[in-house]
Amino acid sequence: MRFVFQRCRSSPLVVLVCALAACGQDPVEPVSTASGIEISVSVDRDSVRGGDTLIATVAATNTGRRPVVLHGETGCRPILAVQVLAPGDSVWRGPPGVGVCFNRGRPPPGLRFEAGETLAIDTAWVAVRPLDGPVLAPGSYRLRGVIAVVRDSPKSDPVDVRVLPNLRLTLQAENGRVGPWDRVRVRATVTNLSSRRVTVPALDSCRFGLWVRRGGEVITRLTGCPLETREVQLPPGGEVEREFAWVSGPTGRYTLVGHLAAGRVQPSVRAELPLEVRP
């Protein structure tokens, strides 16, 4: 986690943080509201791969005419923080943000905002689920800044961040034209799109499935579930592939569906390939 403190007014000032040491300041009564405080958030890039890090900058400005002091609680609790809005608008707390630490039994020193003053912090946001969970599924997410120690805190306008996939699964049928009861060769390929070496399940393991669907119904499965689960390592841009065979059915439209459960690298990797069996 990286924190960068900036205090902005007419010239930069130094932010005083009492970190697990005695504080010589007199205690100040905390405020219960943050009226007059405006929050903003920005990011250093608008897309990130699952498990990678971007820098979110949260800024709080006192737009009022008198100073405001914000307090944490006993221990270390963030004062400014980032919230993440997942698809469906579910919310969880992002990185710990900036807090004030102090000894047990001592009142927090708080952060004092003079009228017109801005406090901006940089915090690293890693695209994973909370509590060191798996990487986030690819998709669009929104980040917003909040004051973590104030109930009903003002919130910044959210910024959009796109989480890109780490893996790509492709399906390819070797036969150019498929007739009834033809033997069709199907190649499944997994490609590492990330910039780091990753470990993924092998395509002959229980964690990869390939099946054929017709009219919304699964009619056959091309993979089994061996007891031994093998894994392979892929460098950046690396690929692993495997060939399967399917004997087609009567004329009609079919869909081949592949799915890889890649765990912490990417929870779900899916691909579909439509096929038409013609006379």
N, C-alpha and C positions, 0 to 999 in steps of 0.2 A: 504494500500500500504506500502511495506517495502523496504527501501533502505539501502544498506550496501556499504559504500565507502571503496575502497582499492587502495592505490597508491603503485606501486611496482617498485623498481629498485634494488639497492644493499641491501636496508633495507626499511621497511614500513615508509611512511611519512604521515603526516596529511593533508587532503584536507580541504582547507579553503572555506567555503560557506558563503556568505553574505546573510542572510535571513531576508528580510524586515527590514533592518537596514542600517545605514550609513556605507559605505565602505571607509576605509582610503587609498585604493590603488589608484595609478594614473591610469586613463583609458588607455587601450591598444587598438590599432587598430585591429579590427577583421580580420581574414583571410577568404577568400572567397572559398578556396579549402582546401582539407584535404589530399594533396599529401604526401605520406610517412606514413600515418596512416593506420594501419591494424586493422580490426574488427573481433572479434570472438564471438560466443555465445554458451552456454551450458545450459543444464537443469538438475534439480535434479532427474527427472524421465522421462521416455519416454511415459508414459500414464497417463491419468487423466480422471475422470468422469466429465460430463457436470456440470458446476457451481462450481467445485472444483478448488483449487489453486496449481500451481507449481511455483518454483523459477527459473527464467531465469537469468543467469549471462552473461552480455555483457562486453567485454573487448576491449579497444582501446590501441594500442601500437604505439608509435612514432618510426618508423624505420629509420627516416632520421638523418641528422647530425646536425640539428639546432632545437631550441625550436619551438613549434607551440602553438598558443593560440586560443581557440575556444570560441565564445561568444553566449549567448542567446539574447533574445530581451527584451524590457521593460516588466516587470512582471516576471512570472515564466514560462519558456519554457524548455522542456527537451533538454539536449545536447546529451546524449546517450539514445537510445530507442530501443524498440523491434517492429518489424513488423510481422504480421500474414498473411500467405498465405493460403487461403482457397482452397478447391478443385476447380479446374478450374483456379487457379493462380490469383484470385481476391485478392487484398491487402487492408488491413486496419491497422491503427496504433494500436499497442498494448497498454500496460500500459504506464503511462506518463514518465517513465524513470527518469533520474537524470537531474535536471535543476539547474539554479542559479537564486535566487530571489533577487530583489533590489528595492529601492524606486523609485517612479515616477521621471523622470527627471535626475536620476543618471545613468551613464554608467554602463553596466554590468562588474563585475570583471573578468569574463571569467575563463576558466580552462587552465592552462599552462602545456604543455607536454614537459619535457626536452627530449633531444635525448636519445632514448633507454628506456624511461619511459612508464609504463603501468598504465592505470586507469581501474579498474574493478568495476562494480556495480551489485548488486543483486536486482531484481525487481520482485514483485509478479504478475504472469499472471493468471487471472481467466478465465476459459473456458466458457465465455459468449460472446454474440454479443456486439459490441461497444455501448457506451452510455447506459449501464445497461440494455441491451436487454435480450432476452431469452437465455437459455443455448445453447451451440453449439450442432448441430446435431452430432451423432456419425460418426466418420470417421477419415481420416488422414489429419493432418494440418502440416504446416512447419513454424518455427519461425526463424527470422534472425535479427541480430543486425545492427543498422545504427547510423550515426551521424545526429541527427535531425536538427541541425542548419546549415548544409552545403548542398547547392544545389548539386545534383548529388553525394551524399555521397557514399564512398565505402561501400559495404555491406558484411556481413559475409557469409560464406557458411551456408545454412539453416540446421536446425536440425529437424528431424521428431518427431512429437508428435501425439499420437493416443488418440482421445477423445472416451471414452467408454460410453455405454448407462447407464442411470439411471434406466430404466424400461425394462422389458421383457414381451412381450405378446405371449402367447402360445394358440393354438387351438387344441382340442382333440375330435375326434369322438368316442362315446361310443360303437357304433356298430362295431363288428369285420368284418362282411361282409355286404355290402350294395347291395340290390337288387332293381329292379325298383319299385317305389312308396312306398318304405319303409319309416318309420318314423325314422329319424336319430337324435339322441341327440348329441349336440355339446356343449362342455364346453370351455369357454374363461376364461383365468386366466392372471392377471397382477401381476408381482412380482417386488418388490422394490429391485434393485441391489445395491443401494447406501448405504452409512454409516450414513445417516441422515433420519429423519422422513419427509415424503413428503405428499402433498395433491394432489390427482388425481381425475378426474371425475369418477363418478360411471358408471358401465357398463350398466345401464338403462337410461343413459342421451344421449342428442343429440350429445355429443362429442365422443361417441363410435359408430362405424358402423360395421356391419357384413353382408356380402353379398355373393352370390354364382355366380360364373362365369363359363361359358362354351364357349370354342372356342374364348376367348377374349371378350365375351359379358356378361354383368351382366344380369342374368335371374330372380333373385329374391333377395329381401332384407329381412333379418331376424330381423332387428331393426327398431324402429320408432324414433320419435323426440318429446318427451314429453316437455311440457312447462316448467316444473320445472327441473332445473339442480342440481342434487345432487353431492356431493363430499365425498370422504372418505379419511381418513388418514392411511398411511401405515408406520409402523416402519421399520427399516432396516431388510431386509429379509421377510417382511410381504407380504401377498397376498390377492387379492380380486378376486372372481370368480362369474360367472353367467352361467346358462345353457340355451340353445336355442334349438328349434326344427325345423328340416327341412324335408319336404317330398320330397324324391328324385324323379328324372324324369326317362326317358328311359335310357337304357344302354349307357355308354360312360364315358368320363373323365370330371371331374368337379374340381373346385378349390374354397375352402372357403377362403375368404379374410377378415381379421379383421384390423381395424384401430382405434387408440386412439389418439385424439388431447389433449396432456397433458400439454399444455401451457408452463409455465416457467420451469417445471420439465424436459420435453423433448418435443420438438415441434411435433414430429411425431413418433408413435410407431406402427409398422405394422407386421403382421404375415400372412402366407398362409399355407393352408393344402390341398394337393391334395387328391382327392377321386375318386375311380373308381366304377361305378355302373355296376354290372355284372348280367347276367341272373340267 
